[in-house]
């Protein structure tokens, strides 16, 4: 049971089902019902998205095209079409705004909606989610799934429960029990490495995590420990932010052939730094933290970061810092991808503290109308 002193909202997380692949199948009827992958199927290609038919064979996004073909010999590769994705995404967001202006897009195919107070006067967030999914289907021909609960975290976790083309409501009185039984791999924000570390410490479910003190979690998982302590109790203060602030800006390149020479890497980094500078200028932002991303030929990923004392957007400083990061450690293998990102931007809001949440408390009676 949730503590009634906590802010209770009605949050919907809408997530389109296999969006890129579904758009391709929508536009080309011959692809419907078939295993398809969006992206490159060549020796250097990477899967951007996979249809549910392809996922049955284990095909996933970020997988190499070569491996995807081995898993599914009948796999059909189609090219990305971001102009079309943007067009459909715009139609979907127009539907969201028919119900609320508190819409926070996470990407082209998913968003949070706060419908605590909404434009249609409907007290049930579950009903609103159903209406939205129906309208998306009618207008675009695509399926969407949704999660409905008291905050963004629980809503996002819930949206995966009945995928594809389904929805799940976790009302306030069921939040804690739901999180206690959840496998920690299902907790949004806990990746594969952290999950393995938790397993080693006997933490397999939300209940296992809940039994650990905040001090224990902080000792073993750093600053994230306090976050884990709160979310397993259904506590999250983050609001739905219509004007989501950019937190980082990046550019990267995948090479046609693996690179072993640092001279060639510097040459590529020069072009990448130019692109980052261009994007920073266009967005009118600057940042302090420069991160070098390295993906090796065996697909393992490594990042190296440095935070400066001042905001920068100059290509020269970005490149010099990236070069220093490149030389910081010996390369473990040949490289297939390099990227540079700038974070800790000067546009970020000051983070709200747990003790001073600037949030409107909602009457707890709303829990009966989820």
C-alpha positions in Angstrom: 0.0 0.0 0.0 1.3 3.4 -0.9 2.0 6.1 1.7 -0.9 8.6 1.3 1.6 11.5 2.0 3.2 10.9 -1.3 2.1 12.8 -4.5 -0.2 10.6 -6.5 -0.6 11.2 -10.2 -2.2 9.5 -13.1 0.6 8.8 -15.5 0.4 6.9 -18.8 3.4 5.6 -20.6 2.5 4.9 -24.3 5.0 2.7 -26.2 4.5 1.9 -29.9 4.9 -1.8 -30.7 8.0 -2.5 -32.9 7.6 1.0 -34.3 10.1 1.2 -37.1 9.4 -2.4 -38.3 5.6 -1.9 -37.9 5.7 1.3 -40.1 7.6 -0.7 -42.8 5.0 -3.5 -42.6 2.2 -0.9 -42.8 3.6 0.8 -45.9 4.4 -2.5 -47.6 1.7 -5.1 -47.2 4.0 -7.8 -48.6 6.0 -7.6 -45.4 3.2 -8.1 -43.0 3.5 -11.3 -40.9 7.1 -11.7 -41.9 10.3 -11.5 -40.0 11.9 -8.1 -40.9 14.7 -6.0 -39.5 15.2 -2.3 -40.0 18.9 -1.5 -40.7 21.8 -2.9 -42.6 22.0 -6.6 -43.4 25.6 -6.4 -44.8 28.8 -7.4 -43.1 29.0 -4.1 -41.3 25.2 -3.6 -40.8 23.4 -3.3 -37.5 19.8 -4.0 -36.7 17.9 -0.8 -35.6 14.6 -2.6 -35.0 13.0 -6.0 -35.5 9.4 -7.1 -36.0 7.8 -9.4 -33.5 8.0 -12.2 -36.0 11.8 -11.7 -36.1 12.1 -11.4 -32.3 10.8 -14.9 -32.0 14.1 -16.0 -33.4 16.1 -13.9 -31.0 16.7 -10.9 -33.4 17.1 -7.7 -31.4 18.1 -4.1 -31.9 21.8 -3.3 -31.8 22.6 -6.8 -33.0 24.9 -7.2 -36.0 23.2 -8.0 -39.3 25.4 -11.1 -39.7 24.2 -12.6 -36.4 20.6 -11.7 -37.1 20.7 -13.6 -40.4 22.2 -16.6 -38.7 19.4 -16.6 -36.1 16.8 -16.1 -38.8 17.8 -17.1 -42.3 14.5 -15.8 -43.8 15.0 -12.3 -42.3 14.2 -9.4 -44.6 16.1 -6.2 -44.1 14.5 -2.9 -44.9 16.1 0.6 -44.9 15.3 3.2 -42.2 13.0 6.0 -43.2 13.2 8.7 -40.6 11.1 11.2 -42.5 8.2 8.7 -42.5 8.8 7.8 -38.8 8.7 11.5 -37.9 5.5 11.9 -39.9 3.7 9.1 -38.0 5.2 10.2 -34.7 3.7 13.7 -35.2 0.2 12.1 -35.8 0.5 10.1 -32.6 1.6 13.2 -30.6 -1.4 15.1 -31.9 -3.6 12.4 -30.4 -1.8 12.7 -27.1 -2.5 16.4 -27.0 -6.2 15.8 -27.4 -6.2 14.5 -23.9 -3.5 16.5 -22.1 -0.8 19.1 -22.7 1.5 17.3 -20.2 3.2 15.1 -22.7 6.9 14.2 -22.4 8.3 12.4 -25.5 11.1 10.0 -24.9 11.7 9.2 -28.5 9.7 9.0 -31.7 7.7 6.0 -30.5 7.1 6.5 -26.7 6.0 9.2 -24.3 4.7 9.9 -20.8 1.4 11.6 -20.3 0.1 13.1 -17.1 -3.7 12.8 -17.2 -4.4 13.6 -13.5 -6.3 16.6 -14.8 -7.2 16.1 -18.5 -9.0 17.9 -21.3 -11.8 15.3 -21.6 -12.8 15.3 -17.9 -12.3 11.5 -17.6 -11.3 10.4 -14.1 -10.0 7.0 -15.2 -6.5 7.0 -16.6 -7.1 3.4 -17.7 -10.0 4.5 -19.9 -8.0 7.3 -21.4 -5.2 4.9 -22.3 -7.7 2.7 -24.0 -9.1 5.6 -26.0 -5.6 6.8 -27.0 -4.6 3.3 -28.2 -7.8 2.9 -30.2 -7.4 6.3 -31.8 -3.8 5.6 -32.7 -4.9 2.4 -34.4 -7.7 4.2 -36.3 -5.5 7.1 -37.4 -2.2 5.3 -38.2 -3.0 1.6 -38.5 -0.4 0.8 -35.8 -0.6 -0.8 -32.4 0.5 0.7 -29.2 0.9 -0.6 -25.6 0.4 1.4 -22.4 1.2 1.3 -18.7 -0.8 3.3 -16.2 0.2 4.1 -12.7 1.1 6.7 -10.1 4.5 7.8 -11.5 6.7 7.5 -14.6 8.8 4.7 -13.4 5.9 2.3 -12.6 4.0 3.3 -15.7 7.0 2.5 -17.9 7.5 -0.9 -16.3 3.8 -1.6 -16.6 3.8 -0.8 -20.4 5.9 -3.9 -21.0 3.6 -6.3 -19.1 1.0 -6.9 -21.8 3.0 -6.1 -25.0 2.2 -6.2 -27.8 -1.1 -4.3 -28.3 -2.1 -4.3 -24.6 -2.0 -2.3 -21.4 -1.6 -2.7 -17.7 -2.8 -0.6 -14.8 -1.0 -0.6 -11.5 -3.3 1.3 -9.0 -1.7 3.0 -5.9 -2.8 0.2 -3.5 -1.0 -2.4 -5.7 2.2 -0.6 -6.6 4.4 -1.9 -3.8 3.2 -5.5 -4.1 3.7 -5.4 -7.8 7.3 -4.1 -7.4 8.1 -6.7 -4.8 7.4 -9.6 -7.1 9.2 -8.0 -10.1 12.5 -9.5 -11.3 15.1 -6.8 -10.9 15.9 -7.2 -14.6 12.5 -5.6 -15.3 13.3 -2.5 -13.3 13.8 0.4 -15.7 17.3 1.8 -15.2 18.9 -1.5 -14.1 21.1 -2.8 -16.9 22.6 -6.2 -17.5 25.9 -5.5 -15.6 24.1 -4.1 -12.5 21.6 -6.9 -12.6 24.4 -9.5 -12.5 26.0 -7.6 -9.6 22.7 -7.7 -7.7 22.3 -11.4 -8.4 25.7 -12.0 -6.9 24.5 -10.3 -3.7 21.3 -12.3 -3.6 19.0 -9.6 -5.0 16.7 -11.2 -7.5 13.4 -9.5 -7.0 12.0 -6.2 -5.8 11.4 -7.7 -2.4 15.0 -8.8 -2.1 16.1 -5.2 -2.9 13.5 -3.8 -0.5 15.1 -5.8 2.4 18.4 -3.9 1.9 19.0 -0.6 3.7 19.7 2.6 1.9 23.2 2.5 3.3 23.8 -1.0 1.9 22.6 -0.1 -1.6 24.7 3.1 -1.6 27.7 1.2 -0.5 27.5 -1.4 -3.2 25.8 0.6 -6.0 27.0 4.2 -5.4 24.7 7.1 -6.0 22.2 4.9 -7.7 21.6 3.1 -4.4 19.3 5.8 -3.1 17.3 5.7 -6.4 16.9 1.9 -6.0 15.8 2.3 -2.4 13.0 4.7 -3.4 11.7 3.1 -6.6 11.2 -0.3 -5.1 8.9 1.5 -2.6 7.1 3.2 -5.5 8.6 6.6 -4.7 9.5 8.9 -7.5 9.2 12.6 -7.7 10.0 13.2 -11.3 7.2 15.1 -13.1 6.1 14.8 -16.7 7.9 17.6 -18.5 6.4 18.8 -21.7 9.5 20.6 -22.8 12.1 18.0 -22.1 15.6 19.4 -21.7 18.4 17.9 -23.8 20.9 16.3 -21.5 23.6 15.4 -24.1 24.5 15.8 -27.7 26.6 13.3 -29.7 27.8 12.1 -33.1 29.4 8.8 -34.0 30.6 6.8 -37.0 30.7 3.1 -37.9 33.6 2.3 -40.2 33.5 0.2 -43.3 36.6 -1.6 -42.1 38.0 -2.0 -38.6 40.7 0.5 -37.6 43.8 -0.4 -35.7 45.9 2.7 -36.4 45.5 5.6 -33.9 46.5 8.0 -36.7 43.4 6.9 -38.6 41.3 7.2 -35.5 42.4 10.8 -34.9 41.4 11.5 -38.5 37.9 10.1 -37.9 37.6 11.9 -34.6 38.3 15.2 -36.3 35.2 14.7 -38.5 33.1 13.6 -35.6 34.2 16.6 -33.5 33.2 18.9 -36.4 29.8 17.3 -36.4 29.4 17.7 -32.7 30.4 21.4 -32.9 27.9 21.9 -35.6 25.1 20.3 -33.6 26.0 22.3 -30.5 25.9 25.5 -32.5 22.6 24.7 -34.0 21.1 23.8 -30.6 22.8 26.8 -29.0 24.2 24.8 -26.1 27.5 24.1 -24.5 28.7 21.3 -22.2 31.4 20.4 -19.7 31.7 16.6 -19.9 33.2 15.0 -23.0 32.8 11.3 -23.5 34.7 9.1 -26.1 32.8 6.0 -27.2 34.7 3.1 -28.6 33.1 0.0 -30.0 35.6 -2.8 -30.8 35.5 -5.4 -33.5 34.1 -7.9 -31.0 31.2 -5.5 -30.3 32.3 -4.7 -26.8 31.8 -1.1 -25.8 34.0 1.2 -23.9 33.5 4.8 -22.8 36.1 7.3 -21.4 35.0 10.7 -20.0 36.5 13.9 -18.7 34.7 16.8 -17.1 36.1 20.3 -17.6 35.7 23.3 -15.3 34.0 25.4 -17.9 31.4 25.0 -20.7 32.7 24.4 -24.2 31.4 24.0 -27.7 34.6 24.5 -29.7 35.7 21.8 -32.0 39.3 22.3 -31.1 38.8 21.7 -27.4 36.4 18.8 -28.1 39.0 17.1 -30.4 41.9 17.6 -28.1 40.1 16.2 -25.1 38.9 13.2 -27.2 42.5 12.6 -28.3 43.7 12.6 -24.7 40.9 10.1 -23.8 41.9 8.0 -26.8 45.5 7.8 -25.5 44.4 7.4 -21.9 44.4 3.6 -22.2 45.7 1.0 -24.6 43.3 -0.2 -27.2 42.2 -3.8 -26.6 41.3 -4.6 -30.2 40.6 -3.1 -33.6 37.8 -0.5 -33.6 34.6 -0.5 -35.6 33.0 2.6 -34.2 34.0 5.9 -32.6 31.7 8.5 -31.1 32.0 11.8 -29.1 29.3 13.1 -26.8 29.0 16.3 -24.8 26.9 16.2 -21.6 26.5 18.2 -18.4 25.0 20.9 -20.7 24.2 24.5 -19.7 20.5 23.9 -20.4 19.9 21.4 -17.6 17.5 22.3 -14.8 18.7 22.1 -11.3 17.7 18.7 -9.9 14.9 18.8 -7.4 15.7 17.3 -4.1 13.6 14.7 -2.4 13.1 16.9 0.6 11.8 19.8 -1.5 9.6 18.4 -4.2 7.9 21.2 -6.1 4.9 19.1 -7.0 1.2 19.5 -6.6 -0.2 16.9 -4.2 -3.3 15.1 -5.6 -6.2 13.9 -3.4 -5.5 10.3 -2.6 -9.1 9.5 -3.5 -8.0 9.5 -7.1 -6.6 6.0 -6.5 -10.1 4.6 -6.8 -10.5 5.8 -10.3 -7.4 4.4 -12.0 
